[in-house]
Amino acid sequence: MTIKNQYKKIKDNWLIGLIILVLVALPFFSGSSLSFIANKGYYASSMADMGMVESAVYRGGGYYEGNFAPEVEDRKITKTTSISNEVERGSFKEAEDNLKSIITSSGSYLLNENVQKYDQGKKSYYTGYYSIKVDSKKYDAVVSQLKNIGEITYFTENAQDVTGRYTDLEVELTAEKERLKRYQDMYDEATDVNDKIQLTDRIFNQEKTISYLENAIENIDKKVEYSTISVTLTEKRSEYIDVIFVKFSELVQRLVNSVNGLLSLVFWIIPYTLAGLLVWLVVRRVREK
């Protein structure tokens, strides 16, 4: 059979070839599709089992937590503040006592204190760094009092709404506790030793997960209940700290440098002066002739 006859036969039976091609390729595409559908269904069922479907948003092929819990009236707000105050020279100790008095009277906690003395003699000055935990209900009053210590040179306040995160953790904790209960029920009903061993491992991991979530919720509660304030107290430096008399040796050095500069200029000009004088004499002699 010639090539021309083969081509004509294939052309007449192209439909059969197309059907064979589709049948060969179908398992690959169908397998991928089924796998994708199965994975997606499993992922959705896992999310539902954890009680997180309502708090997750499906975008671009993945789930992203976008819950800020607008329906919750009791908002969870954390606050952190940083204040820098400059106090008059010689009054650092008094300002520090005032700071600690505010901490004590408000029932706050001084977590960290670091006081440093810089330079010596008349140049010396103090700088103190303090980290404070204050009851959120007394936060505004304490910040107002701290602002009155010296002159404010820096102030920043950061408030963050963590209600959505807090709500998600509570939902997840409830789901994980329910899962733990199911494992415990399965363990009580199991009769096979291997099943009991596997369930024991699952129960152990589940208890660790629950402990982690409980700690996370507790940490947020602490941050909401107590705000963090960082305070820096700096003693004002002397206005005459850099004012000093010039040493006699420095004056002599400057005089010598000036004389050296003048001599250098003179000896740089002399050759040009002599050359100019010589040219003038030559020109004059030529004119006289």
C-alpha positions as CSV (number, residue, x, y, z in Angstrom):
1,M,0.0,0.0,0.0
2,T,1.4,3.4,-1.0
3,I,1.7,6.4,1.3
4,K,-1.0,8.1,-0.6
5,N,-3.4,5.2,-0.1
6,Q,-2.5,5.1,3.6
7,Y,-3.2,8.8,4.0
8,K,-6.5,8.4,2.2
9,K,-7.5,5.5,4.5
10,I,-6.7,7.4,7.6
11,K,-8.6,10.4,6.3
12,D,-11.7,8.2,5.7
13,N,-11.5,6.7,9.2
14,W,-10.5,9.9,11.2
15,L,-13.5,9.6,13.5
16,I,-12.4,6.1,14.7
17,G,-8.9,7.5,15.5
18,L,-10.4,10.4,17.5
19,I,-12.5,8.1,19.5
20,I,-9.5,5.9,20.3
21,L,-7.5,9.0,21.4
22,V,-10.3,10.1,23.7
23,L,-10.5,6.7,25.3
24,V,-6.8,6.6,26.0
25,A,-6.6,10.1,27.5
26,L,-9.9,9.8,29.6
27,P,-8.4,7.9,32.6
28,F,-5.7,10.6,33.1
29,F,-8.1,13.5,33.1
30,S,-10.9,11.7,35.0
31,G,-8.4,10.5,37.6
32,S,-7.1,14.1,38.2
33,S,-10.6,15.5,38.4
34,L,-11.8,12.8,40.8
35,S,-8.7,13.3,42.9
36,F,-9.3,17.1,43.0
37,I,-12.9,16.6,43.9
38,A,-12.1,14.1,46.6
39,N,-9.4,16.3,48.1
40,K,-11.7,19.3,48.1
41,G,-14.4,17.3,49.7
42,Y,-12.1,15.9,52.3
43,Y,-10.7,19.4,53.1
44,A,-14.2,20.8,53.4
45,S,-15.3,18.0,55.7
46,S,-12.2,18.5,57.8
47,M,-13.0,22.2,58.1
48,A,-16.5,21.4,59.0
49,D,-15.4,18.9,61.6
50,M,-13.2,21.7,63.2
51,G,-16.1,24.1,63.2
52,M,-14.3,26.6,61.0
53,V,-16.2,26.6,57.8
54,E,-18.2,29.7,58.7
55,S,-15.1,31.6,59.7
56,A,-13.2,30.8,56.5
57,V,-13.5,32.4,53.1
58,Y,-12.7,30.5,49.9
59,R,-10.6,32.6,47.5
60,G,-8.4,31.6,44.6
61,G,-8.3,27.9,45.4
62,G,-7.6,28.2,49.2
63,Y,-9.2,29.1,52.5
64,Y,-8.2,32.3,54.3
65,E,-9.4,33.3,57.7
66,G,-11.2,36.7,57.3
67,N,-13.3,36.7,60.4
68,F,-13.3,39.8,62.5
69,A,-16.5,38.8,64.3
70,P,-18.6,42.0,63.7
71,E,-21.5,40.4,65.5
72,V,-19.6,40.3,68.8
73,E,-20.5,43.2,71.0
74,D,-17.8,42.6,73.7
75,R,-14.7,43.5,71.7
76,K,-11.3,42.2,72.6
77,I,-8.8,45.1,72.3
78,T,-5.1,45.0,73.1
79,K,-3.2,48.2,73.7
80,T,0.6,48.9,73.7
81,T,2.1,52.4,74.4
82,S,5.6,53.8,74.3
83,I,6.4,57.2,76.0
84,S,9.7,59.1,76.2
85,N,10.0,61.9,78.7
86,E,12.9,64.4,79.2
87,V,13.2,65.6,82.8
88,E,15.2,68.6,84.2
89,R,18.8,68.1,85.0
90,G,19.3,66.9,88.6
91,S,15.6,65.8,88.9
92,F,15.9,62.3,87.5
93,K,15.6,60.6,90.9
94,E,12.5,62.6,91.7
95,A,10.9,61.8,88.3
96,E,11.7,58.1,88.8
97,D,10.0,58.1,92.3
98,N,7.0,59.8,90.7
99,L,6.8,57.1,88.1
100,K,7.0,54.3,90.6
101,S,4.4,56.0,92.8
102,I,2.0,56.0,89.8
103,I,2.6,52.3,89.3
104,T,1.9,51.5,92.9
105,S,-1.2,53.6,93.3
106,S,-2.8,52.2,90.1
107,G,-2.0,48.6,91.1
108,S,0.1,48.1,88.0
109,Y,3.2,45.9,87.7
110,L,6.7,47.0,86.9
111,L,8.0,44.2,84.7
112,N,11.4,45.6,83.8
113,E,13.6,48.4,85.0
114,N,17.0,49.5,83.5
115,V,18.8,52.7,84.6
116,Q,22.1,53.7,83.1
117,K,24.4,56.6,83.9
118,Y,26.4,58.1,80.9
119,D,29.6,60.1,81.0
120,Q,31.3,61.4,84.1
121,G,31.4,64.6,86.2
122,K,29.5,67.5,84.9
123,K,28.8,65.7,81.7
124,S,27.0,62.8,83.4
125,Y,23.2,62.2,82.9
126,Y,20.8,59.3,83.6
127,T,18.5,57.4,81.4
128,G,15.9,54.9,82.6
129,Y,13.8,52.3,80.7
130,Y,10.7,50.8,82.3
131,S,8.1,48.2,81.2
132,I,4.7,48.4,82.9
133,K,1.6,46.2,82.9
134,V,-1.5,48.2,83.8
135,D,-5.1,47.2,84.2
136,S,-6.9,48.1,80.9
137,K,-9.6,49.8,82.9
138,K,-7.0,52.2,84.4
139,Y,-5.0,52.5,81.2
140,D,-6.2,56.0,80.2
141,A,-5.7,57.4,83.7
142,V,-2.2,56.0,84.0
143,V,-1.1,57.2,80.6
144,S,-2.4,60.7,81.5
145,Q,-0.3,60.8,84.6
146,L,2.8,59.5,82.9
147,K,2.6,62.2,80.3
148,N,3.0,64.8,83.1
149,I,6.4,63.5,84.1
150,G,8.8,65.9,82.4
151,E,8.5,66.9,78.8
152,I,7.2,64.4,76.2
153,T,9.6,63.8,73.4
154,Y,8.0,60.7,71.9
155,F,4.6,59.1,72.2
156,T,3.0,56.2,70.3
157,E,-0.1,54.1,71.0
158,N,-1.2,50.9,69.2
159,A,-4.6,49.4,69.7
160,Q,-5.5,46.1,68.0
161,D,-8.9,44.4,67.8
162,V,-8.3,40.7,68.3
163,T,-12.0,39.7,68.7
164,G,-12.0,37.7,65.4
165,R,-8.9,35.7,66.4
166,Y,-10.3,35.1,69.9
167,T,-13.6,33.9,68.5
168,D,-11.9,31.5,66.0
169,L,-9.8,30.0,68.8
170,E,-12.9,29.4,70.9
171,V,-14.7,27.7,68.0
172,E,-11.7,25.6,67.3
173,L,-11.2,24.7,70.9
174,T,-14.8,23.5,71.1
175,A,-14.4,21.4,68.0
176,E,-11.2,19.8,69.3
177,K,-12.8,19.0,72.6
178,E,-15.6,17.3,70.8
179,R,-13.1,15.3,68.7
180,L,-11.3,14.3,71.9
181,K,-14.5,13.0,73.4
182,R,-15.2,10.9,70.2
183,Y,-11.7,9.4,70.5
184,Q,-12.3,8.6,74.2
185,D,-15.6,7.0,73.4
186,M,-14.0,4.9,70.6
187,Y,-11.3,3.9,73.0
188,D,-13.9,2.7,75.5
189,E,-15.6,0.7,72.9
190,A,-12.5,-0.8,71.2
191,T,-11.6,-4.4,71.9
192,D,-8.5,-4.8,69.7
193,V,-5.2,-3.9,71.3
194,N,-3.8,-2.2,68.2
195,D,-6.9,0.0,68.0
196,K,-6.4,1.0,71.6
197,I,-2.8,1.8,71.0
198,Q,-3.6,4.0,68.0
199,L,-6.4,5.7,69.8
200,T,-4.1,6.4,72.8
201,D,-1.7,8.2,70.5
202,R,-4.6,10.2,69.0
203,I,-5.9,11.1,72.4
204,F,-2.5,12.3,73.5
205,N,-2.0,14.5,70.4
206,Q,-5.5,15.8,70.8
207,E,-4.9,16.8,74.4
208,K,-1.7,18.6,73.3
209,T,-3.7,20.5,70.7
210,I,-6.4,21.5,73.2
211,S,-3.7,22.6,75.7
212,Y,-2.1,24.8,73.0
213,L,-5.5,26.4,72.1
214,E,-6.3,27.0,75.8
215,N,-2.9,28.7,76.3
216,A,-3.5,30.9,73.2
217,I,-6.8,32.0,74.5
218,E,-5.4,32.7,78.0
219,N,-2.6,34.8,76.5
220,I,-5.1,36.9,74.6
221,D,-7.1,37.4,77.8
222,K,-4.0,38.6,79.6
223,K,-3.2,41.0,76.9
224,V,-6.7,42.4,76.8
225,E,-7.0,42.6,80.6
226,Y,-3.5,44.2,81.0
227,S,-2.1,46.7,78.6
228,T,1.7,47.2,78.1
229,I,3.3,50.7,78.6
230,S,7.0,51.3,77.9
231,V,8.4,54.4,79.5
232,T,11.8,56.1,78.9
233,L,13.0,58.8,81.3
234,T,16.1,60.8,80.1
235,E,17.8,63.5,82.2
236,K,18.4,66.7,80.2
237,R,22.0,67.2,79.4
238,S,23.9,70.4,80.4
239,E,23.7,73.2,77.9
240,Y,27.4,74.0,78.5
241,I,28.6,70.4,78.1
242,D,30.6,71.1,74.9
243,V,31.8,74.6,76.0
244,I,35.6,74.4,76.9
245,F,38.5,76.8,76.7
246,V,41.0,76.3,73.9
247,K,44.3,74.9,75.1
248,F,47.4,77.1,74.8
249,S,49.1,74.3,72.9
250,E,46.3,74.3,70.3
251,L,46.7,78.1,69.9
252,V,50.5,77.7,69.3
253,Q,49.8,74.9,66.8
254,R,47.3,77.0,64.9
255,L,49.9,79.9,64.8
256,V,52.6,77.6,63.5
257,N,50.2,76.2,60.9
258,S,49.3,79.8,59.8
259,V,53.0,80.8,59.5
260,N,53.8,77.6,57.6
261,G,51.0,78.4,55.2
262,L,52.2,81.9,54.7
263,L,55.8,80.8,54.0
264,S,54.6,78.2,51.5
265,L,52.6,80.9,49.7
266,V,55.6,83.2,49.6
267,F,58.0,80.6,48.2
268,W,55.3,79.6,45.7
269,I,55.1,83.2,44.4
270,I,58.9,84.0,44.3
271,P,59.8,82.0,41.2
272,Y,56.9,83.5,39.2
273,T,57.9,87.0,40.4
274,L,61.6,86.5,39.4
275,A,60.5,85.1,36.0
276,G,58.2,88.1,35.5
277,L,61.0,90.6,36.5
278,L,63.5,88.9,34.0
279,V,61.0,89.2,31.2
280,W,60.4,92.9,32.0
281,L,64.2,93.6,31.9
282,V,64.6,91.9,28.6
283,V,61.7,93.8,27.0
284,R,63.1,97.1,28.4
285,R,66.6,96.4,27.0
286,V,65.1,95.6,23.6
287,R,63.2,98.9,23.5
288,E,66.2,100.9,24.5
289,K,68.2,99.5,21.5
